[in-house]
Amino acid sequence: MEKIIVLFKLGLKYLYRYRRRYSFLFAALVFCFAIVTFITSTKDSMSENVYYSAQAHYAGDIIALGYNSEFDFTNHFTANEISIVLNAAADSKINPKHTVFRTIFYDHGVVFFNGNSVIQKYVIGCDWEKEEHLFSKMDFLSKDFISPVNHPVGDDGIIISAPVAKELGAEVGDSIILEVENRWNQKNTGQFIVKGIVQDSTIFGYYKVYISRLSLNRLLLFNDDDCSIIGFFFNNPSVAERNRSRLNPILQERMQTGPLVYDRETRREETDKPFSGMKVFLFTLPIYLNEIADLMNAMNLITYFLYAILLIIIFTSAAVTYHLIIHERAKEMGIMRSIGFFGGDLRMVLWTEVIILGIISLFAGFLLSLVFSAIASNISFSWFPSFEIFLKNGRLSALYLPGRIIANIVLTLLTLAAAVIYPSLRASTKRLPSLLSGEPL
């Protein structure tokens, strides 16, 4: 143990002595690791932001939609049908973390205020407390408004988006009118107080308002306990497809269900087919996100390509720098051998230098990646249509996942090791006369 400590100190001493020789490798490691970390963390953040936006919009990792042949303008579940779906979910043991119920009115809801009106693509009736996990992540214009639970919205409240509030000229506390069509295609209106304004200009949130499910059910002339969709959220979204495959056959035994579909086009074809009575479809988010998924896959390919290029730069920089350093120190290593150091001792000293250099470089690279992320977060992407879905609170952000950071560190260190292990082995096993003569390694 004492010998290892001595060799470690010796390696640290030589690293300091040859710091100028190592400076190029240090710079290459810092820059490459910073770029790798910045790219992967930004991509992970963009993926999570897209998924969260879609998850909040469609209300689940698995979404059960009830199609009723009596109504052609909205989805619909009665209390009895809701009970059947929930019992099937329990029997299939999919174990959702959250289960939410929403009533949705599509396409032509209208909000009025002070002589202005804005058509809404989505009017969403929700249960405020059950959706606390979604609302708590939203960016409310009023910083005092944390979530509908901390600041109760109630059955007379409405939450609108900032762009719509601007078009209407409405502020928190104003009373606005919401117009929808009931189940018999008759117009119905309700008066609501603006309780929150969400800073959301994405395709998922621009023309969308939230009111309580009870209020919307009564405007649509549904029963109080009815809903349009049932959403299941899981701790790990990656299990959604597997759980959908478990739930569908059990649900199929108890009510009419549609087939499992995997893309938007097939979904449209299946839901447009004629049927009678009540029919349930189970969807997962990738079905709605085909185009975005293709874009993210393209980004993944670009990321992997850049990753490979940066690792090649690290390998080349390490190989060239290390070869020069070992060649320059050949006589020195020969003297060390002649005074009693073994080949393994030399390798220990050489590897200690590289390991310490690598650790310092990775730490500095991580700090530099934070600088890159801070700069990127202040860049405006307003010129990029619909890019807001990739942003968090309107800014490009970074998500530092422990697993991803560890993988970056391991790959970088392995690349560094691959570049230096052969030259160090060759130098430490070379004949003593050759080392002392300064013969090229």
C-alpha positions in Angstrom: 0.0 0.0 0.0 2.9 2.3 0.9 4.5 1.6 -2.5 1.2 2.5 -4.3 1.0 5.8 -2.5 4.6 6.6 -3.5 3.9 5.8 -7.1 0.7 7.8 -7.1 2.6 10.8 -5.7 5.3 10.3 -8.3 2.7 10.2 -11.1 1.2 13.5 -9.8 4.6 15.1 -9.7 5.4 14.1 -13.3 2.0 15.3 -14.4 2.8 18.7 -13.0 6.3 18.6 -14.5 5.1 17.8 -18.0 1.9 20.0 -17.8 2.9 21.9 -20.9 3.1 18.7 -22.9 -0.2 17.6 -21.6 -1.9 21.0 -22.2 -3.1 20.1 -25.7 -4.6 16.8 -24.5 -6.2 18.6 -21.6 -7.8 21.2 -23.9 -9.0 18.6 -26.3 -10.6 16.5 -23.4 -12.2 19.5 -21.8 -13.7 20.8 -25.0 -14.9 17.5 -26.4 -16.4 16.3 -23.1 -18.1 19.7 -22.8 -19.6 19.4 -26.3 -20.7 15.8 -25.7 -22.3 16.6 -22.4 -24.0 19.7 -23.8 -25.4 17.9 -26.8 -26.7 14.9 -24.9 -28.1 16.9 -22.0 -29.9 19.3 -24.4 -31.3 16.4 -26.5 -32.5 14.7 -23.3 -34.2 17.9 -22.2 -35.9 18.4 -25.6 -37.2 14.8 -25.5 -38.5 15.2 -22.0 -40.1 18.6 -22.8 -41.9 17.1 -25.9 -43.1 14.1 -24.0 -44.3 16.2 -21.0 -46.1 18.6 -23.4 -47.8 15.6 -25.1 -48.5 13.9 -21.8 -50.1 17.0 -20.4 -52.1 17.6 -23.6 -53.4 14.1 -24.2 -53.6 13.3 -20.4 -51.7 10.1 -20.0 -49.1 7.5 -21.2 -52.1 5.3 -22.1 -55.2 7.2 -23.2 -58.6 5.4 -23.3 -61.0 7.3 -25.6 -64.7 6.5 -25.7 -66.4 6.8 -29.1 -70.2 6.9 -29.0 -72.1 6.5 -32.3 -74.7 8.9 -31.0 -72.4 11.8 -30.9 -70.0 12.9 -33.7 -68.4 15.9 -32.0 -66.8 14.6 -28.9 -65.7 11.5 -27.0 -67.9 10.2 -24.2 -67.8 7.7 -21.3 -70.8 7.2 -18.9 -70.1 6.4 -15.3 -70.9 2.7 -15.9 -68.4 2.6 -18.8 -65.8 4.4 -16.7 -66.2 1.7 -14.1 -65.7 -1.1 -16.6 -62.4 0.5 -17.9 -61.1 1.0 -14.3 -62.0 -2.6 -13.3 -60.2 -3.9 -16.4 -57.2 -1.7 -15.6 -57.1 -3.1 -12.0 -57.5 -6.7 -13.3 -54.7 -6.3 -15.8 -52.4 -5.0 -13.0 -51.0 -2.2 -15.0 -50.7 -0.2 -11.8 -50.8 3.4 -13.0 -49.3 6.1 -10.8 -52.1 8.6 -11.7 -55.5 8.1 -13.3 -57.2 11.2 -14.7 -60.6 11.8 -16.2 -61.2 14.6 -18.7 -64.2 15.8 -20.7 -63.1 17.5 -23.9 -64.9 19.7 -26.4 -63.1 20.0 -29.7 -62.6 22.6 -32.4 -65.1 25.4 -31.9 -65.4 26.5 -28.3 -65.3 30.3 -28.1 -64.2 32.7 -25.3 -65.6 36.2 -25.1 -64.4 39.2 -23.2 -64.9 42.9 -23.6 -66.1 42.7 -27.2 -63.3 40.3 -28.2 -63.6 36.6 -29.0 -61.2 33.8 -29.7 -62.0 30.3 -31.0 -60.5 27.5 -28.9 -59.4 24.3 -30.4 -59.7 22.5 -27.0 -62.0 23.1 -24.1 -60.8 20.7 -21.4 -62.8 19.8 -18.3 -60.6 18.4 -15.7 -60.4 17.5 -12.0 -58.0 20.0 -10.6 -56.6 17.9 -7.7 -56.2 14.8 -9.8 -54.1 16.7 -12.4 -51.9 18.5 -9.8 -48.9 16.7 -11.2 -49.4 18.3 -14.6 -50.5 21.8 -13.5 -47.6 22.1 -11.1 -45.1 21.9 -14.0 -46.8 24.6 -16.0 -45.4 28.1 -16.3 -48.1 30.4 -15.1 -47.9 34.1 -16.0 -48.8 35.1 -12.5 -45.8 33.9 -10.4 -48.1 33.8 -7.3 -50.2 31.1 -9.0 -48.4 27.8 -8.3 -51.1 25.3 -9.1 -54.9 24.8 -8.9 -54.5 23.0 -5.6 -52.5 25.8 -3.9 -54.9 28.4 -5.5 -58.3 26.7 -5.9 -59.9 27.3 -9.3 -63.3 25.8 -8.5 -66.2 25.2 -10.8 -66.5 28.9 -11.7 -62.8 29.3 -12.7 -61.0 29.0 -16.0 -57.4 28.8 -17.0 -56.4 30.3 -20.4 -53.1 30.6 -22.3 -51.1 33.9 -22.4 -51.5 34.4 -26.2 -55.3 34.1 -25.8 -55.3 36.4 -22.8 -53.5 38.9 -24.9 -55.9 38.7 -27.8 -58.8 39.1 -25.4 -57.2 41.8 -23.3 -58.1 39.7 -20.2 -56.2 39.4 -16.9 -56.5 37.2 -13.8 -59.8 38.1 -12.0 -61.7 39.1 -15.1 -65.0 37.4 -15.9 -65.2 35.9 -19.4 -67.9 33.9 -21.3 -67.3 30.5 -22.7 -69.5 29.1 -25.5 -69.7 25.5 -26.5 -72.2 23.2 -28.2 -74.0 20.6 -26.2 -74.6 17.0 -27.1 -77.6 18.0 -29.2 -75.5 20.6 -31.2 -77.2 23.5 -29.4 -75.0 26.5 -28.2 -74.6 26.8 -24.5 -72.7 29.4 -22.6 -71.2 29.8 -19.1 -69.5 32.6 -17.3 -66.1 32.0 -15.7 -63.5 33.9 -13.8 -59.9 33.8 -15.1 -58.0 32.1 -12.2 -54.7 31.5 -14.1 -52.9 32.3 -17.3 -50.4 29.8 -18.7 -47.3 31.0 -20.6 -47.8 28.5 -23.4 -47.6 29.3 -27.1 -46.9 25.8 -28.3 -49.2 23.8 -30.6 -50.3 21.9 -27.5 -51.3 24.9 -25.4 -52.1 28.0 -27.5 -55.8 27.7 -28.1 -56.7 25.6 -25.1 -58.7 26.5 -21.9 -59.2 24.5 -18.7 -62.4 24.5 -16.6 -63.7 21.9 -14.1 -65.0 18.6 -15.5 -68.3 19.2 -13.7 -68.8 22.6 -15.4 -68.1 21.3 -18.9 -70.3 18.2 -18.4 -73.2 20.5 -17.5 -72.6 22.7 -20.5 -72.5 19.7 -22.8 -75.6 18.2 -21.0 -73.6 15.2 -19.9 -74.2 13.6 -16.5 -72.0 15.0 -13.8 -69.7 11.9 -13.6 -69.2 11.4 -17.3 -66.0 12.1 -19.2 -64.4 11.9 -22.6 -61.1 10.2 -21.9 -59.4 8.2 -19.2 -55.7 8.7 -18.9 -53.2 6.4 -17.2 -49.8 7.8 -16.1 -46.9 5.5 -15.1 -43.7 6.0 -13.1 -41.8 4.8 -16.2 -43.4 5.8 -19.5 -41.5 3.1 -21.4 -43.8 0.5 -20.0 -46.9 2.1 -21.6 -46.9 0.0 -24.7 -46.5 -3.2 -22.8 -49.3 -2.2 -20.4 -51.6 -1.3 -23.3 -51.1 -4.8 -24.7 -52.0 -6.3 -21.3 -55.1 -4.1 -20.8 -56.6 -4.3 -24.3 -57.6 -8.0 -24.3 -59.1 -7.8 -20.8 -61.1 -4.8 -21.8 -62.1 -6.4 -25.0 -63.9 -9.2 -23.0 -66.2 -6.5 -21.3 -67.0 -4.0 -24.0 -66.5 -3.2 -27.7 -62.9 -2.1 -28.3 -60.9 -1.0 -31.3 -57.7 -2.7 -32.4 -54.3 -1.6 -31.2 -52.9 0.9 -33.7 -49.4 2.3 -33.9 -49.5 5.4 -36.0 -51.7 8.4 -36.7 -52.9 7.3 -40.1 -54.1 3.9 -39.0 -55.7 5.5 -36.0 -57.7 7.8 -38.3 -58.8 4.9 -40.5 -59.9 2.8 -37.5 -61.8 5.5 -35.7 -63.6 6.5 -39.0 -65.0 3.0 -39.6 -68.7 2.8 -38.9 -69.9 1.2 -35.7 -72.9 1.2 -33.4 -73.1 1.9 -29.6 -70.0 2.5 -27.6 -66.4 1.7 -28.7 -63.2 2.2 -26.7 -59.7 2.8 -28.2 -56.5 2.6 -26.3 -53.7 4.9 -27.6 -50.2 5.7 -26.5 -48.4 8.9 -27.1 -46.1 7.8 -30.0 -49.3 7.4 -32.0 -49.8 11.1 -31.8 -46.2 12.0 -32.2 -45.2 10.3 -35.4 -43.7 13.4 -37.0 -42.0 14.6 -33.9 -40.6 11.1 -33.2 -39.1 11.1 -36.7 -37.5 14.4 -36.0 -36.1 13.2 -32.7 -34.8 10.1 -34.4 -33.0 12.3 -36.9 -31.6 14.3 -34.0 -30.4 11.1 -32.4 -28.5 10.1 -35.5 -26.8 13.5 -35.7 -26.0 13.2 -32.0 -24.4 9.8 -32.4 -22.4 11.0 -35.4 -21.1 14.0 -33.5 -20.4 11.8 -30.5 -18.3 9.5 -32.6 -16.4 12.4 -34.2 -15.6 13.8 -30.7 -14.4 10.5 -29.4 -12.1 10.1 -32.4 -10.7 13.6 -31.7 -10.1 12.5 -28.1 -8.4 9.3 -29.2 -6.2 11.0 -31.8 -5.2 13.8 -29.4 -4.3 11.3 -26.6 -2.4 9.0 -28.9 -0.3 11.7 -30.5 0.4 13.6 -27.2 1.2 10.4 -25.3 3.5 9.1 -27.9 5.5 12.4 -27.9 5.6 12.5 -24.0 6.8 8.9 -23.7 9.4 9.3 -26.5 10.8 12.4 -24.7 10.9 10.5 -21.4 12.6 7.3 -22.6 15.9 8.0 -20.9 14.2 9.0 -17.7 12.3 5.8 -17.6 15.5 3.9 -18.3 17.1 5.5 -15.3 14.1 4.6 -13.2 14.4 1.0 -14.3 18.1 1.0 -13.5 17.6 2.1 -9.9 15.0 -0.6 -9.1 11.7 0.3 -10.7 9.9 -2.5 -12.4 7.8 -2.3 -15.6 4.6 -2.5 -13.6 5.8 0.5 -11.5 6.4 2.6 -14.6 3.0 1.7 -15.9 1.5 2.7 -12.6 3.1 6.1 -12.8 2.1 6.7 -16.4 -1.5 5.6 -15.8 -1.7 7.7 -12.7 -0.8 10.8 -14.8 -3.5 10.0 -17.3 -6.2 9.1 -14.8 -5.6 12.4 -12.8 -5.5 14.4 -16.1 -8.7 12.7 -17.2 -10.6 13.4 -13.9 -9.6 17.1 -13.9 -10.5 17.4 -17.6 -13.9 15.8 -17.2 -14.7 18.1 -14.3 -13.6 21.2 -16.2 -15.5 19.9 -19.3 -18.7 19.5 -17.3 -18.3 23.1 -16.0 -17.8 24.3 -19.6 -21.0 22.5 -20.7 -22.9 24.4 -18.0 -21.6 27.6 -19.6 -22.7 26.4 -23.1 -26.1 25.5 -21.7 -26.5 29.0 -20.1 -25.6 30.7 -23.4 -28.0 28.5 -25.3 -30.8 29.2 -22.8 -30.6 32.9 -23.7 -30.9 32.3 -27.5 -34.4 33.1 -28.9 -35.9 30.4 -31.1 -39.0 32.4 -32.0 -38.0 32.3 -35.7 -38.3 28.5 -35.6 -42.1 27.7 -36.1 -43.5 25.3 -33.4 -40.0 24.9 -31.8 -41.6 25.9 -28.5 -42.6 22.3 -27.8 -38.9 21.4 -27.3 -38.4 24.3 -24.8 -38.9 24.6 -21.1 -40.6 27.8 -20.1 -39.7 29.2 -23.5 -36.0 28.4 -23.1 -33.7 25.7 -24.4 -32.7 23.8 -21.3 -30.4 20.9 -20.3 -31.3 17.8 -18.5 -28.3 16.1 -16.8 -29.4 12.5 -16.3 -27.1 10.6 -14.0 -27.1 7.5 -16.3 -26.2 9.7 -19.3 -23.4 11.6 -17.5 -21.9 8.3 -16.2 -22.1 6.8 -19.8 -20.3 9.9 -21.2 -17.6 9.7 -18.5 -17.1 6.0 -19.1 -16.9 6.3 -22.9 -14.5 9.2 -22.6 -12.2 7.4 -20.2 -12.3 4.2 -22.2 -11.3 6.2 -25.3 -8.5 7.8 -23.4 -7.4 4.4 -22.1 -7.5 2.8 -25.6 -5.1 5.6 -26.8 -2.5 5.3 -24.0 -2.5 1.7 -22.9 -0.4 0.3 -25.8 2.3 3.0 -25.8 2.6 2.7 -22.0 2.9 -1.1 -22.1 5.4 -0.9 -24.9 7.6 1.6 -23.1 7.4 -0.2 -19.7 8.5 -3.5 -21.3 11.2 -2.2 -23.6 14.8 -3.4 -22.9 16.8 -1.2 -20.5 19.6 -0.5 -23.0 17.2 0.7 -25.6 15.5 3.1 -23.1 18.9 4.5 -21.9 20.0 5.0 -25.4 16.9 7.1 -26.3 16.0 4.7 -29.1 12.6 5.5 -30.6 9.8 3.6 -29.0 
